[in-house]
């Protein structure tokens, strides 16, 4: 098995938090081929999401960059090859060899096998489980001094529920969204909307396909209003407030799971 490019910390309870784009490392055989500088990679990664996974007892955190292999894309698109795969960015100085791509995909396969084992155990112990699939997204693509993207089309929190079975999980999704909206975020309320910018990526889609009756994955995308997406600098007060906002949703999510008959484990 290839060396893992993720970390799993397993705790008790039916809630898992995942930050699969938190990583920035690139393995040695790939980094030498890359055209992108560290800062360019960081701009499209999801820094600080790994810290937010502390809201759940079980945590899944990506350790390597999505530019090595994107764990939130379908397998055939998981290694960016041409600029169209990566927001127009020229990822490689020279096209990676078949061996380099195969090495990345072996790690992709190992990640999904490991997470399947984890979630199968959750299913056996609790009957049902919820995943907070944590991400961030850019909204100042015009440059450091450029305008912010239209807030009407770019909510502060985009809840991707496009692959969730609403008949089964609708009350839980609504409870999470409403509790996050109700949180006192430094004297105001977050703009939380569903499926405006994203409907959920491959990771959430795979969870729902693999665990159709037991797994609910909430794809939670925070706009990078809490940081400078061009320098990577965090507004620490807002970063801490986001973690508290996520923590505020946990009692409601667990309450909805109890209503669905989740076992104590």
C-alpha positions in Angstrom: 0.0 0.0 0.0 1.4 3.5 -0.9 2.3 5.8 2.0 -1.0 7.5 3.1 -1.6 11.1 2.0 -4.3 11.4 4.6 -4.8 11.0 8.4 -7.8 9.4 10.2 -8.4 10.0 13.8 -11.3 7.8 14.9 -13.4 8.7 17.9 -16.8 7.7 19.3 -20.1 8.8 17.8 -21.8 8.9 14.4 -20.3 12.3 13.3 -17.2 12.6 11.1 -15.6 15.8 9.9 -13.4 15.6 6.7 -11.0 18.2 5.3 -9.7 16.4 2.2 -8.2 19.5 0.6 -6.3 20.8 3.7 -3.0 19.4 2.6 -0.2 21.2 0.8 2.6 18.6 0.5 3.5 17.1 -2.9 5.5 13.8 -3.0 9.0 14.0 -4.3 8.5 12.3 -7.7 5.8 14.9 -8.6 7.0 18.1 -7.2 10.0 18.3 -9.5 7.7 18.3 -12.5 5.3 21.1 -11.2 5.2 24.5 -12.8 3.2 26.0 -9.9 4.8 27.8 -7.0 3.8 27.1 -3.4 1.7 30.2 -3.2 -0.2 29.4 -6.4 -1.0 25.9 -5.1 -2.1 27.3 -1.7 -4.5 29.7 -3.4 -6.7 26.8 -4.6 -6.3 24.6 -1.5 -8.4 24.7 1.6 -6.0 25.8 4.4 -7.4 25.9 7.9 -10.2 23.4 7.2 -8.1 20.7 9.0 -8.4 22.6 12.3 -12.1 22.9 11.9 -12.5 19.0 11.9 -12.0 19.2 15.6 -15.7 19.7 15.9 -16.3 16.0 15.4 -14.9 13.0 17.3 -13.8 11.3 14.1 -11.6 13.3 11.7 -10.3 12.7 8.1 -7.7 15.2 7.0 -5.9 15.3 3.6 -2.1 15.8 4.0 -1.1 16.3 0.3 -2.1 18.9 -2.2 -5.1 18.5 -4.5 -2.6 19.4 -7.3 -0.9 16.0 -6.7 -4.2 14.1 -6.7 -7.7 15.6 -6.0 -9.6 13.4 -3.6 -12.8 15.3 -4.4 -12.8 14.5 -8.1 -13.9 11.4 -9.9 -11.0 9.0 -10.4 -10.6 9.8 -14.1 -10.3 13.5 -13.3 -8.3 13.2 -10.0 -4.9 14.1 -11.5 -5.0 17.5 -13.2 -3.3 17.2 -16.6 -4.3 20.2 -18.8 -5.0 23.8 -17.6 -8.8 23.2 -18.1 -8.6 20.7 -15.3 -7.3 23.4 -12.9 -8.9 26.8 -13.3 -6.7 27.5 -16.3 -3.5 27.0 -14.3 -0.5 25.4 -16.0 0.2 22.7 -13.3 3.2 20.9 -14.9 6.4 22.0 -16.5 6.2 18.7 -18.4 3.5 16.2 -18.6 3.8 13.7 -15.7 4.7 10.2 -16.8 2.2 7.3 -16.6 4.2 6.0 -13.6 3.7 9.3 -11.7 0.0 9.4 -12.5 -0.4 5.8 -11.5 1.3 6.5 -8.2 -1.1 9.3 -7.5 -4.1 7.2 -8.4 -2.8 4.4 -6.2 -3.0 6.8 -3.3 -6.5 7.9 -4.4 -7.7 4.3 -4.4 -6.1 3.6 -1.0 -7.8 6.7 0.4 -11.2 5.6 -0.7 -10.6 2.1 0.5 -9.6 3.3 3.9 -12.6 5.7 4.2 -14.9 2.9 3.1 -13.6 0.8 5.9 -14.0 3.6 8.4 -17.6 4.4 7.3 -18.6 0.7 7.2 -17.5 0.5 10.8 -19.6 3.6 11.6 -22.6 2.0 9.8 -22.2 -1.2 11.9 -21.8 0.6 15.2 -24.5 3.3 14.8 -26.7 2.4 11.9 -26.4 5.9 10.4 -23.7 8.6 10.3 -23.2 12.2 9.1 -20.1 13.6 7.5 -19.2 17.3 7.5 -17.3 17.6 4.2 -15.4 20.8 4.8 -14.1 23.1 2.0 -13.4 26.7 1.1 -13.6 28.6 -2.1 -12.2 31.7 -3.7 -14.1 34.9 -4.5 -11.4 37.4 -5.5 -10.1 35.8 -8.7 -9.4 39.2 -10.2 -6.2 39.7 -8.2 -5.3 41.0 -4.7 -6.8 44.4 -5.4 -9.6 43.1 -7.6 -13.3 43.2 -6.7 -15.0 40.5 -4.7 -17.4 38.2 -6.6 -21.1 39.1 -6.6 -22.3 38.0 -3.1 -25.7 37.1 -4.6 -24.0 34.3 -6.4 -21.3 33.6 -3.7 -22.8 33.0 -0.3 -20.5 33.0 2.7 -21.4 29.3 3.3 -22.6 27.2 0.4 -24.2 24.0 1.6 -24.0 21.4 -1.2 -26.9 19.0 -0.8 -27.4 18.1 -4.4 -26.7 14.4 -4.0 -28.6 14.0 -0.7 -31.8 11.9 -0.5 -34.1 14.6 0.8 -36.9 12.1 1.6 -34.5 10.4 4.1 -32.3 13.3 5.3 -34.3 16.5 4.6 -35.0 17.4 8.3 -31.4 16.9 9.2 -30.2 19.1 6.3 -32.7 21.8 7.3 -31.7 21.7 10.9 -28.0 22.1 10.1 -28.6 25.0 7.7 -30.9 26.8 10.1 -28.7 26.3 13.1 -25.7 27.6 11.2 -27.7 30.7 10.1 -28.8 31.3 13.6 -25.3 31.3 15.2 -24.1 34.7 16.5 -21.1 35.2 14.2 -19.3 38.1 15.8 -22.5 40.1 16.1 -24.1 39.1 12.9 -25.4 36.0 11.0 -23.7 34.1 8.2 -25.2 34.0 4.7 -25.9 30.3 4.4 -27.6 29.0 1.3 -27.9 25.7 -0.5 -26.5 24.7 -3.9 -25.8 28.2 -5.1 -22.2 27.8 -6.0 -21.6 24.1 -5.6 -23.9 21.0 -5.2 -21.3 18.8 -3.6 -18.2 17.1 -5.0 -17.2 13.5 -5.7 -16.5 12.7 -2.0 -20.0 13.4 -0.9 -21.4 11.8 -4.0 -19.4 8.7 -3.4 -20.6 8.5 0.3 -24.2 8.7 -0.8 -23.7 6.1 -3.6 -21.8 3.7 -1.3 -23.9 4.1 1.8 -27.3 5.1 0.4 -29.4 4.3 3.5 -26.9 5.1 6.3 -24.7 8.0 5.2 -25.4 11.7 4.9 -22.6 13.9 3.7 -23.0 17.7 4.0 -20.7 19.5 1.6 -19.9 22.7 3.4 -18.0 25.4 1.5 -16.9 28.5 3.3 -16.1 31.5 1.0 -12.6 32.8 1.9 -14.0 35.9 3.5 -12.1 34.9 6.7 -8.7 35.1 5.0 -6.7 36.7 2.3 -6.9 34.2 -0.5 -3.9 35.7 -2.3 -1.4 35.7 0.6 -2.9 32.9 2.7 -3.1 35.1 5.8 -5.9 34.1 8.2 -8.1 36.5 10.2 -7.8 34.4 13.4 -10.9 35.9 15.0 -13.0 34.8 12.1 -11.3 31.5 11.8 -12.1 30.7 15.4 -15.7 31.9 15.0 -16.2 29.5 12.0 -15.2 26.6 14.2 -17.6 27.7 16.9 -20.3 28.1 14.3 -19.8 24.5 13.2 -19.7 23.4 16.8 -23.1 25.0 17.3 -24.7 22.7 14.7 -23.5 19.5 16.3 -26.3 19.1 19.0 -29.0 19.6 16.3 -27.4 17.1 13.9 -27.1 14.5 16.7 -30.7 15.2 17.8 -31.9 14.5 14.2 -29.9 11.3 14.1 -31.5 10.1 17.3 -34.9 10.7 15.7 -33.8 8.5 12.9 -33.0 5.7 15.4 -29.2 6.0 15.5 -27.7 3.5 18.0 -25.6 4.6 20.9 -22.7 2.3 19.7 
